[in-house]
Amino acid sequence: MPATLEQDAGLNVIRLEGAMEIGCAAELKRLLVEALASGPEVRISQEGATDLDVTAVQLLWAAARQAQGAGVKFTLTGPASREVSAALGEAGLQQFLVPVDAE
């Protein structure tokens, strides 16, 4: 599974694993919707991700905007691969990055 959701006392952590491509989009969207509806904080752990395609970046961008509008804290955590960092930077999502020790 390329993404998993862990829930604990209002904190929802989605862990990305491997290449997040269009084949993973439906599952990633489902997890993002569930996490956003389940509590005041959503963290996306990108530590295990090796690449994000445009579909994954669009889903993360849309989730970040939805979270902002709903008052949900939305952050991206963990060291990212060069490819993941580039994809997020090009999409303007670096504003949601937090240090790994904040996780």
C-alpha positions in Angstrom: 0.0 0.0 0.0 1.5 3.3 -1.0 -0.2 5.3 1.8 -1.5 4.5 5.2 -3.5 6.5 7.8 -2.8 6.4 11.5 -5.2 8.1 13.8 -4.6 8.9 17.5 -6.4 11.5 19.7 -7.2 14.0 16.9 -3.9 13.6 15.1 -4.1 12.0 11.7 -0.9 10.9 10.1 -0.8 9.8 6.5 2.5 8.0 5.6 3.5 8.0 2.0 5.5 5.1 0.7 7.3 4.6 -2.6 6.2 6.3 -5.8 2.9 8.1 -5.4 1.5 8.0 -8.9 -1.9 8.1 -10.6 -2.6 4.5 -9.7 -2.5 5.5 -6.0 -4.7 8.6 -6.5 -8.0 7.2 -5.4 -6.6 5.6 -2.3 -4.7 8.8 -1.4 -7.8 10.9 -1.9 -9.8 8.6 0.3 -7.2 8.8 3.1 -7.0 12.6 2.8 -10.8 13.0 3.0 -11.0 10.7 6.0 -8.1 12.4 7.8 -9.5 15.9 7.2 -12.9 14.9 8.5 -11.5 13.1 11.6 -9.7 15.7 13.7 -8.0 19.1 14.1 -4.5 18.0 12.7 -3.3 16.2 9.6 0.3 15.3 9.0 1.7 13.9 5.8 4.8 11.9 6.5 6.8 12.0 3.2 9.9 10.1 4.6 9.1 6.9 2.7 8.0 8.6 -0.5 10.4 8.3 -3.5 8.5 10.4 -6.0 5.2 12.3 -6.4 3.5 12.7 -9.7 1.3 15.6 -10.6 -1.8 13.8 -9.4 -0.4 13.3 -5.9 0.8 16.9 -5.7 -2.6 18.1 -6.8 -4.3 16.0 -4.1 -1.9 17.3 -1.4 -2.4 20.9 -2.6 -6.2 20.5 -2.6 -6.1 18.9 0.9 -3.9 21.8 2.2 -6.4 24.3 0.9 -9.4 22.3 2.3 -7.6 22.1 5.7 -6.9 25.8 5.7 -10.5 26.6 5.1 -11.7 24.2 7.7 -9.2 25.4 10.4 -7.4 22.0 10.4 -3.6 22.1 10.9 -2.0 20.5 7.8 1.7 19.8 7.7 4.2 17.8 5.7 6.9 16.1 7.8 10.0 14.0 7.4 13.0 14.2 5.2 12.0 14.0 1.6 13.8 12.7 -1.4 15.2 15.2 -3.9 12.3 14.3 -6.3 9.6 14.8 -3.7 11.1 18.1 -2.5 11.3 19.3 -6.0 7.7 18.3 -6.8 6.4 20.0 -3.6 8.5 23.1 -4.1 7.3 23.5 -7.7 3.7 23.3 -6.4 4.3 25.9 -3.6 3.7 23.5 -0.8 6.9 24.1 1.1 5.0 26.4 3.4 3.4 23.3 4.9 6.8 21.6 5.7 7.7 21.2 9.3 10.9 19.8 10.9 11.1 16.1 11.3 11.4 16.4 15.1 8.0 18.1 15.3 6.4 14.8 14.3 
